[in-house]
Amino acid sequence: MDQNTESNEKTSISPFRRGAEVIERFLKTLPGSPGVYRMIGTDGQVLYVGKAKNLKKRVSSYIKATGQSSRIMRMVSLTRSMEFVSTHTEVEALLLEANLIKNLKPRYNIILRDDKSFPYILITGDHDWPQITKHRGARNRKGEYFGPFASAGAVNETLATFQRLFPLRSCSDSEFQNRTRPCLQYQIKRCSGPCVGLISRADYLDVVEEARGFLSGKSHQLQEKLVSRMQTASDALDFEQAAILRDRLKAMAHIQSRQTINLPSEDEVDVIAAYQEGGQTCVQIFFLRSGQNFGNRAHYPSHNKDDSPADVLAAFIGQFYDSRPAPRRIWTSHELPDAELIGEALSITAERVVRIETPKRGPKKEMVDHALMNAKGALLRRMAENASQRKHLEGVAEAFDLPEPPQRIEVYDNSHISGTHSVGAMVVAGPDGFEKKAYRKFNIKNSALTPGDDYGMMREVLTRRFSRLQKEDPDRAGPDASGSREQWPDLVLIDGGQGQLNIAQEVFEELGISDVTLVGIAKGPDRNAGRERFFIPGKAPFSLPEKDPTLYFLQRLRDEVHHFAISTHRAKRSKAIGRSPLDDIPGIGAKRKKALLNRFGSAKGVEQAALGDLQAVEGISRATAEIIYNFFHEKS
């Protein structure tokens, strides 16, 4: 009787109370000092990462049932364990919190998912003739970096115009070293031809200094200097030089005309604005450097509906600058709850003072308002696109008799030329459109396949893809907290007709998969778009009306995988074309390869060289010469 009563009491405990009891057990040993805590669910999945000035006080706030939001109630209900890290200061706790959120991606935290690196313009400092180029990634090459720019397109457009203004070389050091005549860049007046001595080093370095000055915000001084030089050249009847200077001034005016708003004169400012609607937030960030607008980018952090714009901004800033240096100034659209603390943390990682401000009036406020307007426009467009996407998915469900709109569609295609460099491709679409991070390419590994065997390639691709899914996620639990486990599709589209569909069916039967819908999509007579035929197991092939929006959507899916397959194939083919037999010789690195090619002109020349000729090349010992000679002659 007593045992039954105890059992009934356990089952009657609310989920929140059960989680609160778990949390309460840790309170006795928690210090009243700064630190970071993790709330962990049943399967070891991290639910939430938080920081605290006082760990004991902060964690104890979770065990009270009154005054909690529904999100906190759910989170506590799922908590089965906790982990803690004590830190010396609250700033250290803030930095650790941002790093853990970025790596663990907990379900109940605000998460910045789109965290790509940003490109820079680099003027190199490790060569006598500095190069100007686009750079992305670790800043480990000697030189001066200008940026960040919002996108590669922004850098490319700026560089294209910039090189008309400052004709610096963009070629690699090896290209520069081996040129014997000027390239096309010189012909179109985007390079001054230093590789073949068409400009003195002193004059070239003057152009480099002008470029540095312009990128550092000294455009007005440079403009006055160019106007003066143009007038001097004109007075001296040197009209050719005057025309060159005139064109440079036009290029400068073009760059300046792209600044559509009055920009502040501060050296480094990031303007960050958050607009929230419908439970979603768009964070728009503008990069302002030396009075120039280096572009902007929209981000859509994952968060709960009750998170305020200020909360989203605070989390965004912590994660965004976790792996990149913060500028000297950050202007935000909303006042952050811990602005000084966050600024202090960013100052430590950037190794300089970083201030976070929320402008109230004047040009700074106008700039923030401009960013906020862009955030609003971007979010409204995204919401409209998502609504349209949902309608398309509903149309797909109706066309293929699915029980509900698919949340993940995978589309497959192959590409090859006469059976060479064969690749398979998979693209993914869902409620948010194309999910490019989920795209996959498959290098065809089965050497026994007949060249051009499309059926065999499709069999290999689908077998590899779904065998891996069965191994990684046999219970269809979906992605884990870190996103490393992939998701099962609701619908698989095969670019092809009945034959390709038959292969897909065989693969699914062999793997025991029966709950994923298979559809083949083939072009109609004469391969006309708009007359596609759809093949579904157990049904007669059918077409959709030519102007049906669902047909257009399915065509877009088919075209996307087709383009992805072709681009993957081209990249593989280009890489193979660019590969040299010398790359396969043991002990031959880049330096020796270059020496051999400079001496013999090509890999074929190296193959035909005598042993003594090989040994005469700088850096090639007798032993290495024998390795090279035997590599070519023992194979034949």
C-alpha positions as a printed Julia matrix, in Angstrom:
636×3 Matrix{Float64}:
  0.0    0.0     0.0
  2.8    2.35    0.97
  4.73   1.45   -2.22
  1.72   2.18   -4.43
  1.2    5.51   -2.71
  4.86   6.43   -3.27
  4.61   5.4    -6.95
  1.47   7.48   -7.44
  3.17  10.48   -5.86
  6.11  10.19   -8.28
  3.92   9.99  -11.34
  1.85  12.94  -10.14
  4.87  15.28   -9.96
  4.65  17.86  -12.75
  7.38  17.86  -15.41
  8.48  21.33  -14.25
  8.79  20.19  -10.63
 10.81  17.14  -11.72
 13.27  19.35  -13.62
 13.4   21.88  -10.77
 14.35  19.11   -8.36
 17.26  18.16  -10.62
 18.45  21.77  -10.61
 17.95  22.11   -6.87
 20.32  19.2    -6.17
 23.21  21.24   -7.6
 22.58  24.39   -5.58
 24.32  23.17   -2.41
 27.71  22.96   -4.12
 27.49  26.05   -6.35
 29.71  29.05   -5.56
 28.5   32.65   -5.43
 31.05  33.62   -8.1
 30.92  34.14  -11.9
 30.65  31.21  -14.26
 28.82  29.4   -17.04
 26.16  26.72  -16.64
 24.72  24.15  -19.06
 21.27  22.6   -18.76
 21.24  19.06  -20.22
 18.35  16.9   -21.43
 17.67  13.16  -21.34
 19.92  12.16  -24.24
 22.86  14.32  -23.17
 21.74  17.1   -25.5
 22.62  20.58  -24.21
 19.38  22.54  -23.85
 20.75  25.89  -22.76
 24.03  27.66  -22.0
 23.98  30.68  -19.71
 26.42  32.96  -17.89
 26.08  34.35  -14.38
 27.72  36.94  -12.18
 26.67  34.76   -9.26
 26.18  31.11  -10.27
 24.28  30.07   -7.14
 21.84  33.01   -7.34
 21.26  32.69  -11.1
 20.64  28.93  -11.13
 18.34  29.1    -8.09
 16.02  31.42  -10.06
 14.99  28.48  -12.26
 13.38  26.43   -9.48
 10.54  28.92   -8.84
  7.39  28.05  -10.76
  5.9   31.54  -10.51
  6.84  34.36  -12.87
  8.53  32.09  -15.44
  7.91  32.35  -19.17
  6.55  29.34  -21.04
  9.97  28.89  -22.66
 11.74  28.66  -19.27
  9.04  26.29  -17.99
  9.6   23.95  -20.95
 13.37  24.15  -20.61
 13.35  23.33  -16.91
 10.88  20.45  -17.51
 13.35  18.83  -19.91
 16.44  19.31  -17.7
 17.95  16.08  -16.39
 21.45  17.25  -15.48
 23.66  20.36  -15.32
 27.34  21.2   -15.83
 29.23  24.23  -14.55
 32.45  26.13  -15.21
 33.64  28.77  -12.73
 35.46  31.81  -14.1
 37.45  34.6   -12.48
 35.31  37.41  -13.88
 31.93  37.97  -15.47
 33.7   39.02  -18.68
 35.39  35.61  -18.89
 31.99  34.0   -18.36
 30.52  36.06  -21.19
 33.29  35.04  -23.6
 32.99  31.36  -22.65
 29.19  31.5   -22.99
 29.41  32.89  -26.55
 31.95  30.25  -27.54
 29.9   27.36  -26.12
 26.67  28.58  -27.74
 28.42  28.84  -31.09
 29.83  25.3   -30.85
 26.97  23.46  -29.1
 23.99  25.32  -30.65
 21.65  24.64  -27.7
 17.96  24.42  -28.44
 16.83  27.22  -26.1
 19.57  29.75  -26.83
 19.52  32.49  -29.44
 21.76  31.09  -32.18
 23.54  32.77  -35.08
 23.49  30.04  -37.72
 24.83  31.92  -40.76
 28.37  32.59  -39.56
 30.4   32.7   -42.76
 33.73  34.46  -42.89
 33.83  37.84  -44.56
 36.2   38.84  -47.37
 38.81  41.6   -47.19
 40.94  43.53  -49.66
 44.61  42.74  -49.04
 47.62  44.77  -50.15
 50.43  42.29  -49.61
 53.57  43.17  -47.74
 55.75  40.13  -48.46
 56.89  41.06  -51.99
 58.91  43.89  -53.55
 55.94  44.62  -55.82
 52.82  44.5   -53.6
 49.77  42.69  -54.93
 46.15  43.75  -54.4
 43.76  40.85  -54.0
 40.65  39.51  -52.32
 41.3   37.57  -49.12
 39.07  35.35  -47.01
 39.98  33.27  -43.99
 42.82  33.53  -41.48
 44.75  36.76  -41.78
 48.16  35.08  -41.72
 49.74  36.67  -44.79
 51.89  39.75  -44.25
 50.25  42.93  -45.5
 47.41  45.37  -44.83
 43.81  44.2   -44.67
 40.9   46.48  -45.5
 37.37  45.42  -44.66
 35.42  43.39  -43.88
 33.18  43.55  -46.94
 29.67  42.16  -46.73
 30.14  39.72  -49.63
 32.55  38.47  -52.26
 30.47  40.35  -54.83
 31.05  43.63  -52.97
 34.82  42.99  -52.96
 34.9   42.01  -56.64
 32.94  45.08  -57.7
 35.14  47.35  -55.59
 38.35  45.75  -56.9
 37.2   46.02  -60.53
 36.67  49.78  -60.15
 39.57  50.19  -57.74
 42.1   48.83  -60.25
 41.1   51.49  -62.78
 41.94  54.02  -60.1
 45.07  52.29  -58.79
 46.56  49.97  -61.47
 48.23  47.49  -59.11
 48.96  43.9   -59.99
 46.41  41.26  -58.98
 48.34  38.25  -60.32
 49.95  35.68  -58.02
 53.65  35.87  -57.21
 54.42  32.87  -59.44
 52.57  34.41  -62.39
 54.37  37.7   -61.81
 57.74  35.95  -61.71
 57.26  34.02  -64.96
 55.68  36.64  -67.24
 57.61  37.78  -70.3
 55.01  40.17  -71.69
 52.15  42.16  -70.16
 48.82  40.41  -69.61
 45.26  41.42  -70.48
 44.96  43.46  -67.27
 47.61  45.81  -68.61
 45.86  46.04  -71.98
 42.61  47.18  -70.34
 44.53  49.62  -68.11
 43.94  47.81  -64.83
 47.6   47.07  -64.2
 50.73  49.15  -64.76
 52.83  46.2   -66.01
 55.46  45.94  -63.23
 56.14  42.32  -64.22
 57.94  43.42  -67.41
 59.37  46.73  -66.19
 56.77  49.09  -67.65
 56.77  51.13  -64.41
 59.61  51.89  -62.04
 59.47  50.46  -58.54
 59.43  53.95  -57.02
 56.43  54.99  -59.14
 54.69  51.7   -58.4
 55.14  52.14  -54.65
 53.7   55.66  -54.98
 50.52  54.1   -56.42
 50.51  51.6   -53.55
 50.66  54.46  -51.04
 47.8   56.23  -52.83
 45.74  53.03  -52.66
 46.44  52.67  -48.94
 45.46  56.27  -48.39
 42.2   55.9   -50.28
 41.23  52.75  -48.38
 42.16  54.51  -45.13
 39.71  57.34  -45.76
 41.98  59.95  -47.38
 40.02  60.1   -50.63
 39.49  63.89  -50.61
 43.23  64.62  -50.28
 43.96  62.16  -53.07
 41.26  63.69  -55.26
 42.79  67.16  -54.87
 46.22  65.73  -55.69
 44.98  64.05  -58.88
 43.14  67.19  -60.02
 46.34  69.2   -59.55
 48.42  66.65  -61.47
 45.85  66.51  -64.29
 45.94  70.3   -64.61
 49.73  70.29  -64.66
 49.79  67.62  -67.38
 47.22  69.52  -69.41
 49.19  72.77  -69.13
 52.28  70.9   -70.33
 50.26  69.58  -73.32
 50.74  66.03  -72.04
 47.17  65.12  -72.96
 47.74  61.36  -72.74
 48.79  61.62  -69.08
 45.95  64.08  -68.4
 43.45  61.58  -69.86
 44.82  58.8   -67.64
 44.4   61.01  -64.57
 40.93  62.02  -65.73
 39.91  58.35  -65.94
 41.26  57.75  -62.45
 39.18  60.64  -61.13
 36.1   59.16  -62.82
 36.78  55.8   -61.16
 37.09  57.54  -57.78
 33.82  59.38  -58.35
 32.16  56.05  -59.23
 33.31  54.47  -55.97
 32.18  57.48  -53.96
 28.81  57.59  -55.72
 28.01  54.13  -54.33
 27.81  55.65  -50.85
 24.1   56.45  -50.95
 23.99  57.98  -47.47
 26.09  60.45  -45.5
 28.59  58.29  -43.67
 30.32  59.14  -40.39
 34.01  59.81  -40.45
 34.98  57.29  -37.75
 37.65  54.81  -38.82
 35.78  51.63  -37.85
 32.08  51.28  -37.15
 29.68  48.36  -37.41
 26.04  49.44  -37.38
 23.76  46.65  -36.14
 19.97  46.92  -36.15
 17.3   44.35  -35.25
 13.74  44.34  -36.55
 11.25  41.85  -35.13
  7.89  40.69  -36.43
  5.88  37.48  -36.31
  8.27  35.83  -33.87
 11.22  36.29  -36.25
 14.1   38.75  -36.17
 16.32  40.15  -38.9
 19.65  41.54  -37.76
 21.15  43.86  -40.36
 24.83  44.77  -40.07
 26.57  47.54  -42.03
 30.37  47.71  -42.24
 31.64  51.32  -42.29
 35.37  51.84  -42.66
 37.1   55.22  -43.03
 33.91  56.91  -44.17
 33.16  54.22  -46.77
 30.31  51.72  -46.83
 31.76  48.23  -47.3
 28.3   46.7   -47.67
 25.73  45.08  -45.43
 24.4   41.62  -44.68
 21.18  40.33  -43.15
 21.16  37.56  -40.52
 18.21  35.64  -39.13
 19.18  34.2   -35.71
 17.21  31.27  -34.35
 15.43  32.26  -31.14
 12.26  31.86  -29.1
  9.24  34.05  -29.73
  9.46  35.82  -26.38
 13.08  37.0   -26.9
 13.22  40.8   -27.27
 15.21  42.59  -30.01
 17.73  43.71  -27.35
 18.21  40.07  -26.21
 18.7   38.94  -29.8
 21.21  41.73  -30.47
 23.22  40.91  -27.35
 23.45  37.21  -28.28
 24.2   38.06  -31.92
 27.09  40.38  -31.03
 28.63  37.87  -28.64
 28.62  35.08  -31.23
 29.36  37.21  -34.32
 32.61  38.6   -32.87
 33.66  35.36  -31.22
 35.86  34.46  -34.21
 36.62  37.91  -35.67
 37.97  41.18  -34.25
 35.34  43.77  -33.37
 35.65  47.34  -34.7
 36.33  50.27  -32.38
 32.66  51.3   -32.39
 29.43  49.32  -32.57
 26.17  51.23  -32.92
 22.98  49.33  -32.11
 19.3   50.03  -32.69
 18.36  48.91  -29.17
 20.13  49.44  -25.85
 21.73  46.19  -24.73
 21.19  45.05  -21.13
 24.94  44.44  -20.59
 26.45  46.84  -23.15
 29.47  47.78  -21.0
 30.18  44.16  -20.11
 29.94  43.03  -23.74
 32.17  45.94  -24.82
 34.75  44.95  -22.21
 34.7   41.33  -23.43
 35.11  42.39  -27.06
 37.97  44.7   -26.06
 39.85  41.72  -24.64
 39.55  39.63  -27.81
 40.2   42.6   -30.16
 43.1   43.87  -28.0
 41.81  47.46  -28.2
 38.98  49.46  -26.71
 35.56  48.59  -28.2
 32.55  50.73  -27.34
 28.91  49.79  -27.87
 26.54  52.73  -28.24
 22.89  53.35  -29.09
 22.79  56.76  -30.83
 19.86  59.01  -29.92
 20.19  61.85  -32.45
 22.15  63.28  -35.36
 23.96  61.49  -38.25
 24.73  58.44  -36.11
 21.02  57.95  -35.36
 20.23  58.41  -39.07
 22.69  55.65  -39.91
 21.14  53.3   -37.35
 17.65  54.14  -38.65
 18.84  53.35  -42.17
 20.07  49.93  -41.0
 16.78  49.35  -39.16
 14.81  50.18  -42.32
 16.91  47.64  -44.25
 16.34  45.03  -41.53
 12.59  45.58  -41.74
 12.54  45.3   -45.54
 14.68  42.14  -45.51
 12.48  40.43  -42.88
  9.24  41.28  -44.66
 10.65  39.93  -47.95
 11.78  36.74  -46.21
  8.38  36.25  -44.61
  6.67  36.75  -47.98
  9.04  34.26  -49.61
  8.42  31.72  -46.84
  4.66  32.1   -47.26
  5.06  31.51  -51.0
  7.33  28.54  -50.34
  4.72  26.98  -48.03
  2.11  27.3   -50.79
  4.46  25.53  -53.21
  5.01  22.7   -50.74
  1.26  22.36  -50.29
  0.96  22.14  -54.08
  3.6   19.38  -54.18
  1.7   17.44  -51.5
 -1.49  17.72  -53.56
  0.21  16.75  -56.84
  1.87  13.65  -55.38
 -0.89  12.67  -52.9
  1.31  13.22  -49.84
 -0.37  13.24  -46.42
  1.15  16.66  -45.62
  3.48  19.23  -47.21
  7.06  17.89  -47.27
  9.48  19.56  -44.88
 12.58  18.29  -46.7
 12.85  17.48  -50.4
 16.04  15.9   -51.77
 16.68  16.04  -55.52
 19.3   13.87  -57.27
 21.14  14.03  -60.62
 24.38  12.82  -62.22
 26.87  14.49  -64.54
 29.73  13.22  -66.72
 31.23  13.54  -70.2
 31.56  10.22  -71.99
 31.72   8.55  -68.6
 34.71  10.58  -67.33
 34.91  12.57  -64.07
 31.51  11.2   -63.04
 29.76  12.86  -60.12
 26.39  12.64  -58.41
 24.66  15.64  -56.87
 21.99  16.22  -54.25
 20.21  19.49  -53.5
 17.77  20.12  -50.65
 14.7   22.34  -50.35
 12.28  22.98  -47.52
 10.02  25.62  -45.99
 12.84  28.19  -46.08
 13.75  27.53  -49.72
 16.97  25.94  -50.94
 19.19  24.76  -48.09
 22.59  25.16  -49.71
 24.52  23.99  -46.64
 22.8   20.63  -47.01
 23.85  20.13  -50.66
 26.05  17.09  -51.26
 28.27  15.9   -54.09
 29.3   12.29  -54.67
 32.45  11.31  -56.55
 31.55   8.03  -58.28
 33.87   5.38  -56.81
 32.73   2.16  -58.51
 35.46   1.53  -61.08
 33.53  -1.46  -62.45
 30.82   0.77  -63.9
 30.61   1.04  -67.67
 31.5    4.65  -68.68
 28.28   6.64  -68.91
 26.2    4.15  -66.88
 23.68   6.62  -65.45
 21.69   3.88  -63.74
 24.78   2.5   -62.02
 25.8    5.98  -60.87
 22.34   6.68  -59.44
 22.39   3.33  -57.63
 25.74   4.16  -56.03
 24.68   7.66  -54.99
 21.39   6.6   -53.4
 22.93   3.57  -51.72
 25.7    5.64  -50.16
 23.34   8.42  -49.1
 20.65   6.31  -47.44
 23.0    3.69  -45.97
 24.69   6.53  -44.14
 21.34   7.92  -42.96
 20.35   4.5   -41.61
 23.65   4.25  -39.76
 23.6    7.8   -38.33
 19.91   8.11  -37.52
 18.1    4.75  -37.6
 15.29   6.06  -35.36
 14.54   9.12  -37.56
 15.22  11.45  -34.62
 16.35  14.24  -36.93
 19.34  16.58  -36.55
 21.06  16.71  -33.17
 21.82  19.9   -31.28
 25.06  20.56  -33.15
 23.44  19.93  -36.53
 26.03  17.22  -37.34
 23.41  14.5   -37.81
 21.53  14.86  -41.07
 17.79  14.77  -41.6
 15.67  12.2   -43.42
 13.75  13.52  -46.44
  9.99  13.3   -46.88
 10.26  13.31  -50.66
 13.02  12.23  -53.06
 12.96  13.58  -56.61
 15.03  11.81  -59.25
 15.99  13.69  -62.4
 14.95  11.02  -64.89
 12.12   8.8   -66.04
 10.9    5.32  -65.33
 14.34   3.72  -65.61
 15.92   5.97  -63.0
 12.89   5.55  -60.76
 13.18   1.75  -60.99
 16.78   1.97  -59.77
 15.74   4.15  -56.84
 12.97   1.68  -55.94
 15.44  -1.23  -56.0
 17.83   0.63  -53.67
 15.03   1.45  -51.22
 13.8   -2.16  -51.27
 17.34  -3.45  -50.59
 17.71  -1.04  -47.66
 14.2   -1.67  -46.33
 13.04   1.95  -46.76
  9.3    2.22  -47.37
  8.25   5.54  -45.87
 10.02   7.99  -48.19
  8.1    9.02  -51.33
  9.96   8.55  -54.62
  9.16  10.58  -57.75
 10.93  10.71  -61.11
 10.77  13.92  -63.15
 11.55  13.7   -66.86
 11.31  16.25  -69.65
  8.55  15.65  -72.15
  8.76  15.17  -75.94
 11.73  16.99  -77.5
 12.89  17.69  -73.93
 10.58  20.69  -73.75
 10.34  22.42  -70.4
  6.69  22.69  -69.41
  5.79  19.22  -70.68
  7.51  17.28  -67.89
  6.21  13.84  -66.99
  6.16  12.57  -63.42
  6.66   8.93  -62.43
  5.44   7.56  -59.1
  5.66   3.88  -58.16
  2.34   2.1   -58.8
  0.82   4.97  -60.78
  0.61   5.89  -64.43
  2.92   8.71  -65.55
  1.21  12.09  -65.59
  1.86  15.76  -66.35
  0.8   18.98  -64.67
 -0.85  21.92  -66.49
  1.76  24.09  -68.25
  1.04  27.2   -66.18
  0.64  25.41  -62.86
  2.75  27.17  -60.15
  3.61  23.76  -58.68
  5.1   22.74  -62.03
  7.29  25.85  -62.06
  8.42  25.04  -58.53
  9.33  21.45  -59.45
 11.16  22.7   -62.54
 13.21  25.0   -60.31
 14.13  22.02  -58.11
 15.14  19.96  -61.14
 17.13  22.84  -62.68
 18.91  23.53  -59.39
 20.22  19.98  -59.04
 21.13  19.94  -62.74
 23.2   23.12  -62.4
 24.81  21.89  -59.19
 25.75  18.57  -60.82
 27.24  20.31  -63.87
 29.22  22.83  -61.81
 30.54  20.0   -59.59
 31.54  18.01  -62.68
 33.28  21.02  -64.24
 35.22  21.7   -61.06
 36.37  18.08  -60.92
 37.34  18.11  -64.6
 39.23  21.41  -64.26
 41.12  20.07  -61.28
 42.07  16.94  -63.2
 43.19  19.0   -66.21
 45.34  21.21  -64.0
 46.99  18.25  -62.27
 50.5   17.31  -63.31
 52.08  13.84  -63.28
 54.84  15.45  -61.23
 52.36  15.71  -58.34
 52.45  11.91  -57.99
 56.25  11.61  -57.66
 57.38  11.03  -54.05
 59.53  13.84  -52.69
 58.59  16.37  -55.37
 57.01  19.39  -53.74
 56.05  22.77  -55.15
 59.61  24.15  -55.19
 61.18  21.21  -57.04
 58.18  20.96  -59.37
 58.64  24.62  -60.33
 62.38  24.12  -60.92
 61.71  21.12  -63.17
 59.04  22.9   -65.2
 61.22  26.0   -65.59
 64.04  23.79  -66.92
 62.09  21.38  -69.17
 58.94  23.41  -69.95
 56.38  20.68  -69.21
 55.82  17.35  -67.5
 56.35  15.68  -70.87
 59.76  17.35  -71.08
 60.64  16.02  -67.64
 59.57  12.53  -68.7
 61.84  12.65  -71.75
 64.86  14.07  -69.87
 67.97  11.98  -69.33
 69.12  11.13  -65.82
 72.08  13.51  -66.04
 69.85  16.38  -67.2
 67.52  15.83  -64.26
 70.43  15.86  -61.83
 71.62  19.2   -63.27
 68.43  20.95  -62.09
 68.9   23.08  -58.97
 67.61  21.29  -55.89
 67.57  17.85  -57.55
 70.1   15.41  -56.06
 71.22  12.24  -57.78
 68.9   10.15  -55.6
 65.93  12.41  -56.4
 66.83  12.4   -60.11
 66.74   8.57  -60.06
 63.32   8.61  -58.36
 61.97  10.94  -61.07
 63.56   8.93  -63.91
 62.33   5.59  -62.56
 58.82   6.98  -61.97
 58.34   7.59  -65.69
 60.33   4.73  -67.14
 59.31   1.9   -64.85
 55.64   2.7   -65.59
 56.18   2.2   -69.32
